């Protein structure tokens, strides 16, 4: 049941981003570029009761990947 709730909430967020992008493409792009997937993943992992150590490793991995994302965004 919890998986269905996670999928529903995630789908609603993606739908909202799509609605914003269809009306305001620039703002939709900015919202879509946010690390929403990482934040959602951290929240779901925390709610499921994962160890704080594994959450910290996950967050550190996300932070390590940010320079690549920013350099790609600047290139495009």
Residue pairs with C-beta under 8 A, 6 or more apart in sequence:
2 48
6 44
10 40
13 36
13 40
17 28
17 31
17 32
17 36
18 28
20 27
20 28
20 31
21 27
21 28
21 29
21 31
21 32
22 28
33 73
35 62
35 66
38 59
38 62
41 58
42 55
42 58
42 59
45 54
45 55
45 58
46 55
